[in-house]
Amino acid sequence: MATAAPELPIRRQPRLPGSAEDAARLLSREWLVTNGLGGYASGTVAGEATRRYHGLLVAALPNPLGRAVMLGHLSERLLLPDGTVAQLNGGASDTELPATRWLSEFRLEGGLPVWQYAVRGALLERRVLMPHRQNTVHVIWRLLGGPTEARLEVRPLLHVRSYEAPVSSAPRDGYRLTLEPDHYVIEAGEPFPPLRLLIRADAAAFTAEERPEPELRFAEEAARGYPETGSAWSPGGFTLGLALGGSAALVASTEPADVATILMPEEVIAGERERRVRLLAAAPPEARQGVAAELVLAADQFVIAPAGRTADAVRARALGDEIRTIIAGYHWFTDWGRDTMIALEGLTITTGRQREAGSILRTFAHYVRDGLIPNMFPDGSDEGLYHTADATLWFFHALDRYVTLTGNRALLVQLLPTLAAIVDCHRRGTRFGIGVDLGDGLLRQGAEGYQLTWMDAKVDGWVVTPRRGKAVEINALWYNALCLLAGWLHEEEGAPSAAPIERMAERVRRAFNARFWCGDCGYLYDVVDGPAGDDASCRPNQLFAISLPHPVLEEPRWQPVLDAVERALLTPFGLRSLAPGSPDYRSRYYGDLRARDAAYHQGTVWAWLIGPWVDAWLKVYPARRTEARRFLEGLAAHLDDFGVGTVAEIFDAEPPYTPRGCIAQAWSVGELLRCWVRLS
C-alpha cells in the first residue's frame, strides 16, 4: 500500500514564456535537486542540457574520484493511441527545443521540480527526486489526464566523466551492459563504479540498441568560452506503459543493488516530503512560510555530509561526532572555508540546525594549520588549501553567532585554546605574508602569485585583485576576532588572561581609524600600505568596519561610509564590487574565463553582500527596519529566475542585472535568509 505523503504547502510556479519566440528563455532557467552528499541532478526547465555540469545523476564518489556525471540525460517521447508522438526531452540543447511545444507548467513543490506536458488532450507529469544521502535519482512520470493508456519511450544518454571534464573529452573506451535479476548494470570501467538502472512500471520492455549520440551541443559552455560539442552513448531504450492515473519510474544509482532497488517511487516521494516537512518544523516560526520557507529548503541543498572524505567521517564517528560541511555553490564549487563561515548562520542556525552548525565548526577546527583554516577542499582531495587571509577570521565570527544564538558554550570552551593559538600565529606571522605589523598592530597580508582575500580571481597566473598590504575588511575582521577572544577569555579564565588581547584590540582600533579614513573621498581606503601605496577604490569591503558585532570604525564616520556605498554600489540584487567610473570597472560578467575573471570583482554585483549592507544600515538607522526590508525584495523576486527557487552567485553590474555564475550560492541564500528572518 502506498505511503501517504505529507503536505508541503510551499509552491513556486514561474510564468512560462507566452510565445514561441521567447521560449528559449526556458534555457536560462535551471532546476537543482541535491542528495546531501554533494551530488545532484540538474538541468534546464526546457529539459535540455546547456552545461557540462548538467546531468540526472552527478554522483558524489569517494576520493580521489569526487563528483562524476554518471547519467547525463534522457531522451523522452510520449506515444498516444491516436499515433501522436511528442518529443519531451532530448539531451543537450539545440535550436528546436522540442519540450517547449508541449510544456504546460513547471513548478517547485516544496523545492522539488515538477513538469507537466499537455499533448493532444493527454496530461503527463514528471518529477525528479534523489533519496537523501544516496547517489540515486528517481525520474517519475504519471499520466494525469487524457487517454486511458499511453506509452513512454525513454533512452538513457551517458558520457561518464568527471563533472569538471569538458563535454568534448573522449568517451570511455567502451561500456558494458549486463542484466541482473531485477535491474540493468552499465559499467564504464575503472575507476568509476557501475551504474544501475531499474524500471518501475506495470508494463515495460527494453530494446538493446547500443549507439553513439554525436554532436550534442551545450550552449552555456560555448558562451563561457569552453568546448561546446560532445558525444554520448546509449545502451538502448525502454518502453514504459502508462495507465490513466498510474505512474512509471526510472531509477539510476551507483549504490549497491540492495540500496538502489529497495525503495518504490511512492516511498521516495513520501520520504522526501516528510524530510522537508521536518526541516520546516525545525526552523523558527518566522521561517515556516512564504519566501523564508523556500529559502530554508534552498539552504538544505548546501549542508552536506561529504561523501569523499572517508577518513574524516571515520575520525568524527570515533569521537561521537558527524562530519558536516557546506558546499559553496552549485554546480562547480566544493566546500570553502570563507563561504562556509559567512553562510553558517543563515544556512544552519537560522534554520534550526544547530547541531550541524556545531559539527561544521568542529570539522574546520580540526584542519587548523599554522593559525589558518582551509580556504577550500578541492574536489576529490582530502587535503585542504590554505591560501586565505580572512577565512580564519570569519571562523571567529561564525563561532560567535553560534554561541550567541544557541547559548551553547561547550564548543567555545573546547576551541578556546585553538582560538588563542590562531591569534598568536597571526601576531608572530604565518603563511603567505599574513601577520601583524609590529609598527601599528594592523594585519597585513600578501604573497606574490596568491589571492588571499575574498576578491580572489586568478587566471593564467594573473591575480586580478591582489590587494596586498592591509586590506580594510581583513582589519575589521581582525579587530572583531580580537574583541571576541578577549571577551571569551574574560568570561572563561578571568581578566588577566584577556588583558593582552584587549590591548592588541585597542591598538588596532586606534591605528585603523588613523590610517583607513580617506578624507578626500569621504569613505575608507580599500587597502593601505600596499605595494603602490594606499588604494582609495570605492568597494563594499569597507562595510565590515560597521556591520560586524564589534565595529572598528568610529561611529561618527558610519553615516558617510553608508552614504558612499549606497550612492555607488547598492543595486536591487546586492552590492557592486567596485564603483562605476573606476578605471578597472566592468559592467558585464561575460565571455571566456579571462574576460569573466577580469570582471568578477571589478563591478560585478554579489548577492551575499546584501547581508552586511542590511547590518550596517540597521546600525545607522535602527528604527527603520521596515525600510530595510525593501533591500531584499529584488532577490526575493529573483527566485523565479536562473536557478529557480534559489539565489545566484553574482549579477551584472548594470540593468537588467543579468544573473551569472553559480545558479545556487550558499552565502547568497544564507545571507538573504538571515536578513529576511531578522526583519520579519
C-alpha positions as CSV (number, residue, x, y, z in Angstrom):
1,M,0.0,0.0,0.0
2,A,1.4,3.4,-0.9
3,T,2.6,5.6,1.9
4,A,0.6,8.8,2.4
5,A,2.7,11.8,1.5
6,P,2.7,14.7,4.0
7,E,1.6,18.1,2.7
8,L,4.1,20.7,1.6
9,P,2.3,24.0,1.1
10,I,5.3,25.8,-0.5
11,R,4.9,26.1,-4.2
12,R,6.7,28.3,-6.7
13,Q,5.4,28.4,-10.3
14,P,7.4,30.7,-12.6
15,R,5.4,32.1,-15.5
16,L,6.2,30.2,-18.7
17,P,7.0,32.2,-21.9
18,G,3.9,33.2,-23.8
19,S,5.2,32.7,-27.3
20,A,7.4,30.5,-29.3
21,E,9.8,33.4,-30.0
22,D,10.8,33.7,-26.4
23,A,10.6,30.0,-25.5
24,A,14.4,29.9,-25.4
25,R,14.2,31.7,-22.1
26,L,13.5,28.3,-20.6
27,L,17.1,27.5,-21.2
28,S,18.1,30.3,-18.8
29,R,16.1,28.8,-16.0
30,E,17.6,25.8,-14.3
31,W,16.5,23.4,-11.6
32,L,18.5,21.6,-8.9
33,V,18.0,18.6,-6.7
34,T,20.7,17.6,-4.3
35,N,21.3,14.4,-2.2
36,G,23.1,15.7,1.0
37,L,26.4,14.2,-0.1
38,G,27.5,16.9,-2.6
39,G,25.9,15.0,-5.5
40,Y,23.0,16.4,-7.5
41,A,20.7,16.3,-10.5
42,S,20.3,19.5,-12.6
43,G,19.3,20.8,-16.0
44,T,17.2,23.5,-17.7
45,V,13.5,23.9,-17.3
46,A,13.3,23.2,-21.1
47,G,14.6,19.7,-20.5
48,E,17.9,20.2,-22.4
49,A,21.4,20.3,-21.1
50,T,23.4,23.5,-21.6
51,R,26.4,22.9,-19.2
52,R,29.0,20.3,-18.7
53,Y,27.7,20.1,-15.1
54,H,24.1,19.2,-16.1
55,G,23.0,15.6,-15.6
56,L,20.4,13.4,-14.0
57,L,22.9,11.7,-11.7
58,V,26.0,13.6,-10.8
59,A,27.2,11.3,-8.1
60,A,29.5,12.3,-5.1
61,L,32.0,9.5,-5.1
62,P,34.8,8.7,-2.6
63,N,38.1,10.5,-3.1
64,P,40.0,10.7,-5.3
65,L,37.1,10.5,-7.8
66,G,35.0,13.3,-6.5
67,R,31.8,14.2,-8.4
68,A,31.1,12.4,-11.6
69,V,28.4,12.6,-14.3
70,M,27.1,9.0,-14.2
71,L,23.8,9.6,-16.1
72,G,23.8,12.5,-18.4
73,H,20.3,12.9,-19.8
74,L,17.2,11.1,-21.0
75,S,15.5,11.3,-24.4
76,E,11.8,11.0,-23.6
77,R,9.0,10.5,-26.1
78,L,5.3,10.2,-25.3
79,L,3.3,7.9,-27.7
80,L,-0.5,8.3,-27.6
81,P,-3.1,5.8,-29.0
82,D,-4.0,8.1,-31.9
83,G,-0.5,7.9,-33.2
84,T,0.8,11.2,-31.8
85,V,4.5,11.2,-30.9
86,A,5.7,14.0,-28.7
87,Q,9.4,14.5,-28.0
88,L,9.6,15.8,-24.5
89,N,13.3,15.9,-23.7
90,G,16.3,15.4,-25.9
91,G,19.8,15.7,-24.5
92,A,22.0,18.7,-25.0
93,S,20.4,21.9,-26.2
94,D,19.6,22.5,-29.8
95,T,17.6,25.2,-31.7
96,E,14.3,23.3,-31.8
97,L,13.6,22.9,-28.0
98,P,11.0,20.2,-28.6
99,A,9.8,20.2,-25.0
100,T,8.7,23.8,-25.1
101,R,5.9,22.9,-27.6
102,W,4.3,20.6,-25.0
103,L,5.4,22.1,-21.7
104,S,2.3,23.5,-20.0
105,E,3.6,24.0,-16.4
106,F,6.8,24.0,-14.4
107,R,6.7,24.4,-10.7
108,L,8.5,23.6,-7.5
109,E,6.6,21.7,-4.8
110,G,8.5,22.0,-1.5
111,G,11.6,22.9,-3.6
112,L,11.3,19.9,-5.8
113,P,10.8,20.2,-9.6
114,V,7.6,19.1,-11.3
115,W,6.9,19.4,-15.1
116,Q,3.5,19.0,-16.8
117,Y,3.2,18.3,-20.5
118,A,-0.1,18.7,-22.4
119,V,-0.1,16.7,-25.6
120,R,-3.3,16.4,-27.7
121,G,-5.5,16.1,-24.6
122,A,-3.1,14.0,-22.6
123,L,-1.6,15.4,-19.4
124,L,1.7,13.9,-18.3
125,E,3.5,14.8,-15.0
126,R,7.3,14.4,-14.5
127,R,9.2,14.6,-11.2
128,V,12.9,14.2,-10.3
129,L,13.9,13.2,-6.8
130,M,17.1,12.0,-5.0
131,P,16.8,10.0,-1.8
132,H,18.7,11.7,0.9
133,R,22.3,10.5,1.4
134,Q,22.2,8.3,-1.7
135,N,23.8,8.6,-5.1
136,T,20.5,7.7,-6.6
137,V,18.0,9.5,-8.8
138,H,14.3,8.7,-9.5
139,V,12.6,10.1,-12.6
140,I,8.8,9.5,-12.1
141,W,6.1,10.0,-14.7
142,R,2.3,10.0,-14.1
143,L,-0.5,10.1,-16.6
144,L,-2.9,12.6,-15.1
145,G,-5.5,13.0,-17.9
146,G,-6.4,12.1,-21.4
147,P,-6.5,8.6,-22.9
148,T,-6.8,5.5,-20.6
149,E,-3.3,4.5,-21.5
150,A,-0.2,5.7,-23.3
151,R,3.4,4.7,-23.8
152,L,6.7,6.5,-22.9
153,E,9.9,5.8,-24.7
154,V,13.0,6.5,-22.6
155,R,16.5,6.3,-23.9
156,P,19.4,7.0,-21.4
157,L,22.3,9.0,-22.7
158,L,25.7,8.6,-21.0
159,H,29.1,10.2,-21.1
160,V,30.7,9.0,-17.8
161,R,33.3,11.5,-16.7
162,S,34.4,13.9,-14.0
163,Y,31.9,16.7,-13.8
164,E,34.7,19.2,-14.5
165,A,35.8,17.4,-17.6
166,P,34.9,19.2,-20.8
167,V,32.0,17.9,-22.9
168,S,34.5,17.3,-25.7
169,S,36.6,14.9,-23.7
170,A,37.0,11.5,-25.3
171,P,34.3,8.9,-24.5
172,R,35.2,5.9,-22.5
173,D,36.8,3.1,-24.5
174,G,33.7,1.0,-24.1
175,Y,30.6,0.5,-22.0
176,R,29.4,-2.9,-20.9
177,L,25.7,-3.6,-20.3
178,T,24.6,-6.6,-18.3
179,L,21.2,-7.8,-16.9
180,E,20.8,-8.6,-13.2
181,P,17.6,-10.3,-11.9
182,D,15.7,-7.0,-11.4
183,H,17.9,-4.3,-13.0
184,Y,20.4,-3.4,-15.6
185,V,24.1,-2.6,-14.9
186,I,26.2,-0.4,-17.1
187,E,30.0,-0.5,-16.5
188,A,32.2,2.3,-17.8
189,G,35.4,0.8,-16.4
190,E,37.8,1.8,-13.8
191,P,37.8,4.0,-11.7
192,F,34.1,4.6,-12.0
193,P,31.5,2.4,-10.2
194,P,28.8,0.6,-12.1
195,L,25.6,2.4,-12.8
196,R,22.4,0.5,-12.0
197,L,19.2,1.2,-14.0
198,L,15.9,0.0,-12.7
199,I,12.4,0.4,-14.2
200,R,9.3,0.6,-12.1
201,A,6.3,0.2,-14.3
202,D,3.3,-2.1,-14.8
203,A,4.4,-2.9,-18.3
204,A,8.0,-2.3,-19.6
205,A,10.3,-3.5,-22.3
206,F,13.9,-2.9,-23.2
207,T,15.3,-2.8,-26.7
208,A,19.1,-3.2,-26.7
209,E,20.5,-0.8,-29.3
210,E,23.9,0.4,-28.4
211,R,24.8,3.5,-30.3
212,P,26.7,6.8,-30.0
213,E,24.8,10.1,-29.9
214,P,27.3,12.5,-31.6
215,E,27.4,16.3,-31.8
216,L,25.4,17.2,-28.8
217,R,25.7,21.0,-28.2
218,F,26.0,22.6,-24.8
219,A,25.1,26.2,-25.3
220,E,26.3,27.6,-22.0
221,E,29.7,26.1,-22.4
222,A,30.1,27.9,-25.7
223,A,29.1,31.2,-24.0
224,R,31.7,30.7,-21.3
225,G,34.5,30.0,-23.9
226,Y,34.7,26.2,-23.4
227,P,34.3,23.4,-25.9
228,E,30.6,23.2,-26.7
229,T,30.0,19.9,-28.5
230,G,30.4,16.3,-27.3
231,S,29.0,12.9,-27.8
232,A,27.1,10.4,-25.6
233,W,26.4,6.7,-25.6
234,S,23.1,5.0,-25.3
235,P,22.6,1.3,-24.4
236,G,19.1,1.2,-26.0
237,G,15.6,2.3,-25.0
238,F,12.9,1.4,-22.5
239,T,9.2,1.4,-23.4
240,L,7.0,2.0,-20.4
241,G,3.3,1.5,-20.2
242,L,1.3,4.2,-18.6
243,A,-2.3,3.8,-17.4
244,L,-4.5,6.8,-16.6
245,G,-3.8,7.7,-13.0
246,G,-0.8,5.4,-12.9
247,S,2.9,6.0,-12.8
248,A,6.2,4.7,-14.0
249,A,9.8,5.4,-13.0
250,L,13.4,5.1,-14.0
251,V,15.9,4.7,-11.1
252,A,19.6,5.3,-11.7
253,S,22.1,4.7,-8.9
254,T,25.8,4.0,-8.1
255,E,24.8,2.5,-4.8
256,P,24.9,-1.3,-4.1
257,A,22.0,-3.2,-5.5
258,D,20.2,-3.7,-2.2
259,V,20.2,0.1,-1.6
260,A,19.5,1.1,-5.2
261,T,16.5,-1.1,-5.6
262,I,14.8,-1.2,-2.3
263,L,12.6,1.9,-2.4
264,M,9.4,2.3,-4.6
265,P,8.8,5.7,-6.2
266,E,5.8,6.4,-3.9
267,E,8.1,5.8,-0.9
268,V,10.8,8.1,-2.3
269,I,8.2,10.9,-2.8
270,A,6.7,10.4,0.6
271,G,10.0,10.2,2.4
272,E,11.5,13.3,0.8
273,R,8.3,15.3,1.5
274,E,8.4,14.1,5.1
275,R,12.1,15.2,5.4
276,R,11.3,18.6,4.1
277,V,8.3,19.0,6.4
278,R,10.7,18.2,9.3
279,L,13.1,20.8,8.1
280,L,10.4,23.5,8.2
281,A,9.2,22.3,11.6
282,A,12.7,22.7,13.0
283,A,13.0,26.3,11.7
284,P,11.8,29.2,13.7
285,P,8.1,30.3,13.2
286,E,9.2,33.3,11.1
287,A,10.8,30.9,8.5
288,R,8.0,28.4,8.1
289,Q,6.0,30.1,5.3
290,G,6.5,32.2,2.2
291,V,9.9,33.3,0.9
292,A,11.6,32.4,4.1
293,A,10.3,28.8,4.0
294,E,11.5,28.5,0.4
295,L,14.9,29.7,1.5
296,V,15.0,27.1,4.3
297,L,14.6,24.4,1.7
298,A,17.1,26.0,-0.6
299,A,19.6,26.2,2.3
300,D,19.3,22.4,2.8
301,Q,21.0,21.9,-0.6
302,F,24.3,23.2,0.7
303,V,24.6,21.4,4.1
304,I,26.2,18.0,3.4
305,A,28.0,15.1,4.8
306,P,30.9,15.0,2.3
307,A,30.9,11.6,0.6
308,G,34.5,11.8,-0.4
309,R,36.4,12.3,2.8
310,T,36.0,8.8,4.3
311,A,38.9,9.2,6.8
312,D,37.4,12.3,8.2
313,A,34.0,10.7,8.6
314,V,35.5,7.7,10.4
315,R,37.5,10.0,12.7
316,A,34.4,12.1,13.5
317,R,32.3,9.0,14.3
318,A,35.0,7.7,16.6
319,L,34.6,10.9,18.6
320,G,30.8,10.6,18.7
321,D,30.5,13.4,16.1
322,E,29.4,13.7,12.5
323,I,31.4,15.4,9.7
324,R,29.4,18.2,8.1
325,T,30.4,20.9,5.7
326,I,28.8,23.4,3.3
327,I,29.0,23.3,-0.5
328,A,29.8,26.9,-1.6
329,G,27.8,26.8,-4.8
330,Y,26.3,24.6,-7.5
331,H,27.4,23.4,-9.8
332,W,31.1,23.6,-9.6
333,F,32.2,24.8,-6.1
334,T,33.3,22.5,-3.3
335,D,33.4,23.5,0.4
336,W,35.3,26.8,1.0
337,G,36.2,27.9,4.5
338,R,35.3,31.6,3.9
339,D,32.0,30.9,2.3
340,T,31.1,28.3,5.0
341,M,31.8,30.7,7.8
342,I,29.9,33.6,6.2
343,A,26.9,31.3,5.3
344,L,26.8,29.3,8.5
345,E,24.4,31.5,10.5
346,G,21.8,31.7,7.7
347,L,22.0,28.1,6.5
348,T,22.1,26.3,9.8
349,I,21.4,28.5,12.9
350,T,18.6,30.5,11.3
351,T,17.1,27.2,10.0
352,G,17.2,25.4,13.4
353,R,20.1,23.1,12.5
354,Q,22.3,24.0,15.5
355,R,23.7,20.5,15.8
356,E,25.0,20.6,12.3
357,A,26.4,24.1,12.8
358,G,28.5,22.7,15.7
359,S,29.7,19.8,13.6
360,I,30.8,22.2,10.8
361,L,32.7,24.3,13.2
362,R,34.4,21.3,14.8
363,T,35.2,19.9,11.3
364,F,37.1,23.1,10.3
365,A,38.7,23.4,13.7
366,H,40.3,20.0,13.1
367,Y,42.0,21.4,10.0
368,V,43.7,24.5,11.6
369,R,47.3,24.6,10.4
370,D,49.7,27.5,11.3
371,G,46.8,29.5,12.6
372,L,44.7,29.1,9.4
373,I,41.6,27.2,8.4
374,P,41.5,25.9,4.8
375,N,40.5,28.2,2.1
376,M,39.0,25.2,0.2
377,F,39.0,21.4,-0.2
378,P,39.5,20.6,-3.9
379,D,37.0,18.1,-5.3
380,G,38.4,14.6,-4.9
381,S,41.0,15.6,-2.3
382,D,41.3,15.0,1.5
383,E,43.8,17.9,1.8
384,G,42.8,21.5,2.2
385,L,44.4,24.5,0.6
386,Y,45.2,27.4,3.0
387,H,45.8,30.5,0.8
388,T,43.3,32.8,2.6
389,A,43.8,35.7,4.9
390,D,40.1,36.1,6.0
391,A,38.5,32.6,6.3
392,T,40.1,32.1,9.8
393,L,38.8,35.5,11.0
394,W,35.3,34.6,9.7
395,F,35.6,31.4,11.8
396,F,35.7,33.6,14.9
397,H,32.6,35.4,13.7
398,A,30.7,32.1,12.9
399,L,31.6,30.7,16.3
400,D,30.3,33.9,18.0
401,R,27.0,33.7,16.2
402,Y,26.7,30.0,17.2
403,V,27.4,30.7,20.8
404,T,25.2,33.9,20.9
405,L,22.2,32.3,19.2
406,T,22.3,28.8,20.7
407,G,23.6,29.6,24.2
408,N,25.9,26.5,23.9
409,R,29.3,27.4,25.3
410,A,30.7,23.8,25.4
411,L,32.1,24.1,21.9
412,L,33.6,27.5,22.7
413,V,35.4,26.1,25.8
414,Q,36.7,23.2,23.7
415,L,38.0,25.5,21.0
416,L,39.4,28.3,23.2
417,P,43.0,27.0,23.1
418,T,42.8,26.8,19.3
419,L,41.5,30.3,19.0
420,A,44.2,31.7,21.3
421,A,46.8,29.8,19.2
422,I,45.4,31.3,16.0
423,V,45.8,34.8,17.3
424,D,49.3,34.1,18.4
425,C,50.2,32.7,14.9
426,H,48.8,35.9,13.4
427,R,50.8,38.0,15.9
428,R,54.0,36.2,15.1
429,G,53.3,35.9,11.4
430,T,52.2,32.9,9.4
431,R,52.0,31.7,5.8
432,F,51.6,33.9,2.7
433,G,52.8,37.1,4.4
434,I,49.9,37.1,6.8
435,G,50.9,38.7,10.1
436,V,50.7,41.7,12.4
437,D,52.7,44.8,11.5
438,L,54.6,45.5,14.8
439,G,54.6,49.1,14.0
440,D,50.9,49.7,14.3
441,G,49.2,46.4,15.1
442,L,47.3,46.2,11.9
443,L,47.1,42.9,10.0
444,R,48.9,42.7,6.6
445,Q,48.8,40.0,4.0
446,G,50.2,39.3,0.6
447,A,52.4,36.9,-1.3
448,E,53.3,37.1,-5.0
449,G,51.0,35.0,-7.1
450,Y,48.4,34.5,-4.4
451,Q,44.9,35.9,-4.0
452,L,44.2,35.9,-0.3
453,T,41.1,38.0,0.3
454,W,37.5,37.1,-0.9
455,M,38.3,39.0,-4.1
456,D,40.2,36.1,-5.3
457,A,40.1,35.8,-9.1
458,K,43.2,34.4,-10.7
459,V,43.6,33.2,-14.3
460,D,46.8,32.1,-16.1
461,G,48.9,33.3,-13.2
462,W,47.3,36.8,-13.2
463,V,45.9,37.8,-9.8
464,V,43.2,40.2,-10.8
465,T,42.8,41.9,-7.4
466,P,45.8,41.1,-5.3
467,R,45.0,43.7,-2.6
468,R,48.4,43.1,-0.9
469,G,49.0,45.2,2.1
470,K,46.5,46.0,4.8
471,A,43.0,45.4,3.5
472,V,40.1,47.1,5.1
473,E,37.8,44.1,5.8
474,I,40.8,42.0,6.9
475,N,41.5,44.5,9.7
476,A,37.8,44.9,10.5
477,L,37.6,41.1,10.9
478,W,40.9,41.1,12.9
479,Y,39.6,43.7,15.3
480,N,36.3,41.7,15.7
481,A,38.2,38.5,16.3
482,L,40.4,40.1,19.0
483,C,37.4,41.6,20.8
484,L,35.6,38.3,20.7
485,L,38.6,36.4,22.0
486,A,39.2,38.9,24.8
487,G,35.5,38.6,25.8
488,W,35.6,34.8,25.8
489,L,38.9,34.7,27.8
490,H,37.5,37.2,30.3
491,E,34.4,35.0,30.8
492,E,36.1,31.7,31.0
493,E,39.5,32.5,32.5
494,G,39.3,35.9,34.0
495,A,40.6,39.4,33.4
496,P,44.4,38.7,33.5
497,S,44.1,36.2,30.5
498,A,42.0,38.7,28.5
499,A,44.1,41.8,29.1
500,P,46.9,41.3,26.5
501,I,44.3,40.6,23.8
502,E,42.3,43.7,24.9
503,R,45.4,45.8,24.5
504,M,46.0,44.4,21.0
505,A,42.4,45.2,20.0
506,E,42.6,48.8,21.3
507,R,45.8,49.3,19.3
508,V,44.2,48.0,16.2
509,R,41.2,50.3,16.7
510,R,43.3,53.4,17.0
511,A,45.5,52.6,14.1
512,F,42.6,51.6,11.9
513,N,40.8,55.0,12.4
514,A,44.0,56.9,11.8
515,R,45.0,55.1,8.7
516,F,41.9,54.0,6.8
517,W,39.8,57.2,6.7
518,C,40.2,58.9,3.3
519,G,39.2,62.5,4.0
520,D,39.3,63.5,0.3
521,C,36.9,60.6,-0.6
522,G,34.6,60.6,2.5
523,Y,34.9,56.9,2.9
524,L,37.5,54.2,3.8
525,Y,40.6,53.2,1.8
526,D,40.3,49.7,0.5
527,V,43.9,48.9,1.1
528,V,46.6,50.9,2.9
529,D,50.4,50.3,2.8
530,G,50.2,48.3,-0.4
531,P,53.0,48.0,-2.9
532,A,51.7,51.1,-4.8
533,G,50.6,52.9,-1.6
534,D,47.0,53.4,-0.4
535,D,44.1,52.3,-2.6
536,A,41.1,54.6,-2.5
537,S,38.9,52.4,-4.7
538,C,35.3,52.5,-3.6
539,R,34.5,48.9,-2.7
540,P,31.9,47.2,-0.4
541,N,34.7,45.8,1.8
542,Q,34.6,49.0,4.0
543,L,31.1,48.0,5.2
544,F,32.6,45.4,7.6
545,A,34.1,48.2,9.6
546,I,30.5,48.9,10.6
547,S,28.5,45.7,10.2
548,L,30.4,43.3,12.4
549,P,29.4,42.8,16.0
550,H,32.4,44.8,17.1
551,P,32.7,47.6,14.6
552,V,36.2,49.0,14.4
553,L,35.2,52.3,12.7
554,E,34.4,55.3,14.9
555,E,30.6,55.9,14.9
556,P,30.7,59.5,13.5
557,R,32.0,58.1,10.3
558,W,29.4,55.4,9.8
559,Q,26.9,57.6,8.1
560,P,29.3,58.9,5.4
561,V,30.5,55.4,4.6
562,L,27.0,54.1,4.3
563,D,26.0,57.1,2.0
564,A,29.0,56.5,-0.2
565,V,28.2,52.8,-0.6
566,E,24.6,53.5,-1.3
567,R,25.4,56.0,-4.0
568,A,28.0,53.9,-5.8
569,L,27.4,50.3,-5.0
570,L,23.9,49.4,-4.0
571,T,21.7,47.6,-6.5
572,P,18.4,45.7,-6.2
573,F,20.4,42.4,-6.1
574,G,23.3,43.2,-3.8
575,L,26.3,45.4,-4.0
576,R,28.7,46.1,-6.8
577,S,32.3,45.1,-6.1
578,L,33.7,48.3,-7.5
579,A,32.2,51.7,-8.1
580,P,31.3,52.8,-11.7
581,G,33.8,55.2,-13.1
582,S,36.8,53.4,-11.6
583,P,39.4,52.6,-14.3
584,D,39.0,48.8,-13.8
585,Y,35.2,48.8,-13.6
586,R,33.4,46.2,-15.7
587,S,29.7,46.4,-16.2
588,R,29.1,42.8,-17.5
589,Y,30.4,39.4,-16.4
590,Y,30.5,37.5,-19.7
591,G,32.8,35.8,-22.1
592,D,35.7,33.4,-21.7
593,L,37.4,32.7,-18.4
594,R,39.9,35.6,-18.7
595,A,37.1,38.1,-19.6
596,R,34.9,36.8,-16.8
597,D,37.6,36.9,-14.1
598,A,38.6,40.4,-15.1
599,A,35.0,41.4,-14.2
600,Y,34.5,39.1,-11.2
601,H,35.4,41.6,-8.5
602,Q,35.6,44.7,-10.7
603,G,32.0,45.9,-10.6
604,T,30.1,42.6,-10.7
605,V,27.2,42.5,-8.1
606,W,27.5,40.0,-5.3
607,A,24.2,38.9,-3.7
608,W,25.8,37.9,-0.3
609,L,26.8,41.5,0.4
610,I,23.2,42.4,1.0
611,G,23.7,40.9,4.4
612,P,26.4,43.2,5.7
613,W,24.6,46.1,4.0
614,V,21.5,45.4,6.0
615,D,23.5,45.0,9.2
616,A,25.3,48.3,8.6
617,W,22.1,50.1,7.7
618,L,20.4,48.9,10.9
619,K,23.2,50.2,13.0
620,V,22.9,53.6,11.4
621,Y,19.1,53.5,11.3
622,P,17.9,51.1,14.0
623,A,14.3,52.3,13.9
624,R,13.9,51.9,10.1
625,R,13.5,48.1,9.9
626,T,10.5,48.2,7.6
627,E,12.5,50.3,5.1
628,A,15.5,47.9,5.4
629,R,13.2,45.1,4.1
630,R,13.0,46.7,0.7
631,F,16.6,46.0,0.1
632,L,15.7,42.3,0.0
633,E,12.8,42.5,-2.4
634,G,14.8,42.2,-5.6
635,L,16.5,39.0,-4.5
636,A,13.1,37.5,-3.4
637,A,11.7,38.2,-6.8
638,H,14.8,36.6,-8.4
639,L,13.7,33.2,-7.0
640,D,11.7,32.7,-10.2
641,D,14.8,33.1,-12.4
642,F,18.1,31.4,-13.2
643,G,18.3,28.7,-10.5
644,V,14.6,28.5,-9.7
645,G,13.9,28.6,-6.0
646,T,17.4,29.6,-5.0
647,V,19.8,32.6,-5.3
648,A,22.6,33.2,-7.8
649,E,26.2,33.9,-7.0
650,I,26.5,37.2,-8.9
651,F,24.8,39.6,-11.3
652,D,25.9,42.0,-13.9
653,A,26.7,45.5,-12.5
654,E,24.2,47.3,-14.7
655,P,20.5,46.8,-15.6
656,P,18.9,44.4,-16.3
657,Y,21.4,42.9,-13.7
658,T,21.5,39.5,-15.5
659,P,22.3,36.7,-13.0
660,R,25.6,34.9,-13.6
661,G,28.0,32.4,-12.1
662,C,26.6,29.6,-10.0
663,I,22.9,29.2,-10.2
664,A,22.8,28.4,-6.4
665,Q,25.3,30.0,-4.0
666,A,25.5,29.2,-0.3
667,W,26.2,32.7,1.1
668,S,23.7,34.3,-1.2
669,V,20.9,32.1,0.2
670,G,22.3,32.2,3.7
671,E,22.5,36.0,3.9
672,L,19.2,36.6,2.3
673,L,17.5,34.1,4.6
674,R,19.3,35.5,7.7
675,C,18.2,39.1,6.9
676,W,14.7,38.1,5.9
677,V,14.1,36.4,9.2
678,R,15.7,39.2,11.1
679,L,13.4,41.7,9.5
680,S,10.2,39.6,9.8
